[in-house]
Amino acid sequence: MNPHSATVPTWPNPPRRASLPAPGEEALGIVVTDRAVLRDGRGIVPVSGELHYSRVPRARWRERLERMRANGITLVSTYVIWAHHVLPDGRTDFTGDRDVAAFIDEAHRAGLGVVLRIGPWAHGEVRNGGFPDAVQALPVAHRTDAPAYLAVVRPWFERIGEEVARSAHASDAIWAIQVENELYDQPAHLSTLQRMARESGLHAPLWTATAWGGAELPETGVMPLFGGYADGFWVDPQEDWHPSFRQHFVPSHEWDDPGTGADVRAALGTGDTVSGTRLLGFPPATCELGGGMATAYHRRPVPTGADIAAVAHIKIGNGSAWQGYYMFVGGRNPRPGLGESHATGYPNDVPDLSYDFHAPIGQAGTVGGALAPLRVQHAFLQAFGDRLAQLPSALPDAGAPDPDDLRTLRWAARLAADPDPTGFVLVSHHRAHEQVKPVSDVRFTLHGGTDLVFPDAPITIAPGTLACFPVNLDWGDARLSWATASTVTLLDGDRSTLVLASIDGVPPRAEIAGSVTPLPLGTTRVGETADILVLPASVHDQIWVIEHAGNRTLFLTDGELRAEGSGTVLVRGATFTQMYDPAAEDFVPVGPGEPRDTSEQNTPAATGIIAHTIRPAGDPPADYGFREGRHSAPTDRDYDAFAMRIVLDLPEQPDAADTVLSIDWQGDAARLRCDGEIIDDRFWDGSTWHVSLSDLAPGARELLLEVLPLSPRSTVGLPAAAAQVQRGSTVPLARVIDVRIRDLGPWIPLPRLS
């Protein structure tokens, strides 16, 4: 069977309203069917990104939220972590960094909706899953309908309800509320929690629950959400890349992921599960596509930006009606002792403070490799969400390739019959760890009322290609039968401009009005009211699309943008910023500087610092103990015995600077102290460690870096490059390669969007 053919699917029934919103909770114009999410009658694809307000300094909320919005996030999702709100003296605190009402208001001002994940058990790599120690210690049947447990939860929900009521914008901002997390076999308890939350004054048009692991959810009233990670820390250190991760790199209509949370499920005894997707009358949707990955001591995966983008891209082809990322913004625990650990009965030891998660926007505010490719996907979803809501997913007629098949093209489509096949062909030809092979002689055949075969000549798809080919796409007064450039966005105005991006190794061609023609870079008029703008592949990571008041504006910049809810766009770290002017059919400069070679990295000037080794590393043991086959993290006593200690002398920084310390190092684990206090920590995985000095050590002139050496006999699970470094060392590995300090620079306003 032709591996590049697909048959246009048909919906089995007319669209049917889902069981949400419930009567009395209709809000924000949201309606859900078994096919899509709609707002004010138009289909949308929400894009949610996780940011935990209690893990991010309040002074950073506005900046982080506006950066999320500029990158195409439409909803911010956040846990209300019970343990973060209970202070060591037992008082419950909702002030400062814990002020959930203020966070909701800040999100609303940034133009974002809010998803509250209220628990009471949250997980999130938090001690006791988020239960305060006093709650964890109670002699009750936790996470059940046991009256003694509900008697503890009710006052907590009531307090959340009181705090949310302080928000000036909760009714305009809260899209969804999630109760519990990763609960698998107690649908009645989920309904009880939902009822208690409503009785506590919490309301939203959507109520959600995590559905992976074959979770049993209530038959109505709760929207199941799924996930998908490129890799994860929760498998054993000796495990290869687990099949539960590999499956996310091939097209599929199976949304369940039995691997996520399986270790905690087994350790806590929260239910045996059977894999399987049950949508319960809702469309397929996600809340935990891996925006990165946390690091555990025993296993330390580092997904690449391409890995993360490929999983997200393939979920769009699979039919996702909601793209949700965990995490999108990294953070830091509010104090030591709040991370999950062997000591608190969990199968994993995680860093005590750091929750960077290798996220698209890191703990220190630095940019990760996934940010740019995800941003372009989100621009597509914003522009074409209404069309996607009407397009079911089509898999190749030959079926999805085996996850370990490296030679078959990985693709799916979103198609409908019009009567011709209409929609998008999504190529996601990428695989983590062991890359796929090039595929030549590719021509797609789409079977519908009539068949469409494209392109006119075979093309070769290179490894790592993520593309969205438009098929029979109408805009303005034009129709494009097909194109071999990737769909980015649609700019409306007096002339409607379809924006495409060329793909490395694929000549951009299109069939328009029955004529096949090469697509030149730049703008081409194809109708009285229709243009095509083709961007070169080299600027893919410089593409930004900002939506305001229903209008989309296209920017190119080698810096970073953030978008205020009012329409003001700001730029940082750019040598050039250009805005597309549809009237001029060209880009016009709107920021300082001129374009430079796009192969250069736009990194603000870094300053080396003086480092003094005051104690060399000792000779550590191969390991520090185990829990059920997983390595236990070193303790304070181990640091005292074996850690190398380095004093870092810092240059004076201006008060207005946004200062980041970047450390390239090798070893096992490390901690950074300021005036004796541990301000951040890390397990070595080969990536650069970024620390915001402006947040964690403002005004500091000296820091102490403690690096615990890695024994050549250690069997912790390291990424391939780091493992190779370990194998090449016959002595304990403890090395600081480079330490530098840099100012991320000021945010400069651009002309206000109308």
C-alpha positions, 0 to 999 in steps of 0.5 A: 500500500502507498505509504504516502496516501490517505483517505479523507475521513468523514465524521460518523455523526453530526457534531454533538454538544459535550456535557460541559459547560454545565447549566449555570456555568456557561461563560466566555462564549465557550461551547464544546462538542465531540469535535472541537472547542468553540468560542462565540460560535467559531472553532478554536484550538486553545494553547495552554502553557504551564507556569506555577505562580508559586515557583516564579517571583511575583515581580516576574509574573507580568513579563513571563505571561506576556512572553507566553502570549507573544509565543502563541500561548492563549491559556496559562495553566497553574497548580494551586499547590497546597504545600506551597501555601502552608508555611513552616509554622503552619500558617496558610499564606496567599500573599506575595508570590502565593497570591493566586488572585493577583496572578489571575488578574495579571494573566487577564491583563496579559490577554491570557485565560487561566486553567486552575489545577486545584488538586488537592493532590497535584504531584508536580514533583512536590513533596507529598504530591502537594499535601502539607506534611500535617495533612499527609500524616493524618490517619485518613484514606487520602484521595478518597471519599472517606469523610475524614479526608473530605473534612480536611479538603473542604476548608482548603477548597473554601480558602481557594474559593475565597482567594479567587473571589478577591480577583477582579477578573476571575469570571473573565479569565478562568476557562477551566478547573482541574480537580485532582491529578493522575487519579485512575480508579475513583470517578466518584471521588472526582465528582465529589471534589468537583461538587465541593469546589463548586460549593466553595465558590469555584466555577468555570465553563470547563472542568478537566481531569487527567486521563492517561493511564486508562483513568476512569473518569465520570461519564459526564461533566469532566473533560479528559485531557491527555499528554505526551512526553519525548522522554522522561525521568520516571523510568529506571536508570538502566532503561533504554528509551522507553516505548511509551515515549517512542509512540509519541513520534508516530501518528496515532488516534490512541491518546492514552499514555500508560507510561506517564506517572506509572512509577508514582502510581505503583509506589502510591497504590493509586489504582491498576489501569488498562490503557485506552482512550475514552473521550466521553463525548469530548474532542481529543485534547492535551494538558501535558505535552512535554515542554521539556523534562524535569531531572531526577537524580537517577535519570536525567533526560534532556529532550531537544527543541526538535524533540519537543516540537515534533511531539506537539506537531504530530498531535496536531495531525492526530486531531488535537483540539487543545494543545497543552504544555507542561511546563512552558515556563520553568521555576523554583520551589519557594523553599528547600524541602518541598521536592518529591524524594525517596525520603517522602516515599516517592520513587524519585529524588528531584532537585530540592529547589530547581524546577527549570524543567528544560522549559521553553522559557527557563527558570532564569528567563532564558530561552530554550530550543523549543520556543521558536518551533512551537511559536510557529505551530501556535501561529498556525493554530491561531490563524486556522483554528476555525478550519481545523475544528471542522477537519478530522484526522486522517492517518496514512492508508498504510497505517502508522509505521512502527515507532522503531521504523526509521525509513517510513515517512511520519505524517498525518493529515487534517482533511475534509471533503469539499468535495475535493480533499481540503485541509493540511498535510502535516509531516512530522519526520523526526525521532529522538535519540535515533534519527529517522532516515531521508525519504525520497520520491514523496508524492501524497495521494489524498482520496476523496470525492476526487483524488488529489496527488501532489506535488507535481514532481517527487520531493525528498523529506529530510530528517527533522522536517516538520511541515504543514502543507496546505491543500485546497486552501481558500483565502481572499479571492484565491484558492491554492490546490497545494503547496510544498511550503509550510503554512504559518499564518493568515494576515487579514486586511484589504488584501489577505496574505497567506504566509508560508515558510520554505522547507530545507531541501524542498523547492517551494512550488504551488498549484494555483488556478490550475497552474503549477508554478515555483513560489519565489521568496517574498510576496506574490499577488495571486488574486485581486484580494489575495497574496502569498508571502513565502519566507526563507527557511533560514528565518524560521526561528525569527518568525513571530505572529502577535494577535491583538483585537482579532488582527494578526501582525507578522514580525521578524526579529533575532531578539525576543518579543513580549506582548501586552494585553493592551497591544504594545509589543516589546523587544529585547536583545535584537539587532533588528526587528521588522514588521510585515506591512501588507499594503507595502507587501514588504517588511519595514523596520520597527526596531533598532539595528539592521539584519545580520547573518542569521547563523550568528547567535543573538547572545547579549555580551557575557562577562567572565568572572573570577573563580577561586577553587578553595577545596578540590573534589574528593573521591566519591562513592559510586552511589549514595544508596538506592530505593527500589533500584533507583539511585538516591541523591547525595545529602548535605553530609555527602557535599561536606565530604566530597564537593569541590568548592569554588568562590565566584567573584562577581562584577558589580551590576547596574540595578536595572540589569536582568542578570543571569549567571551561566555555568558550564560544568561537569560532575554529579550534582551542584549547589550555589550558595549566596551568603551561606544560603543555598539559592539553586541546585542542579543534577548534571546532564550536560546542559548549561545551568542558568541562574537569575542573579537578579531574582536569587542574589540581587547585589551579590558580589560573591557566590560559593559553587559546590560541585559534587564529583561523579564517580566513573563507576556511577550508573545513573542514567545520563544523556548520551553526550554526558555519558560519553564524557563520563566513560572517557574519565577514569577519575571522578569527574568534577570540572567547571568549564566556564562561568559567565555573567550577562545582562539579558537587556532591557525591553524596548516598546515597538509601535503600538498595534492598533 
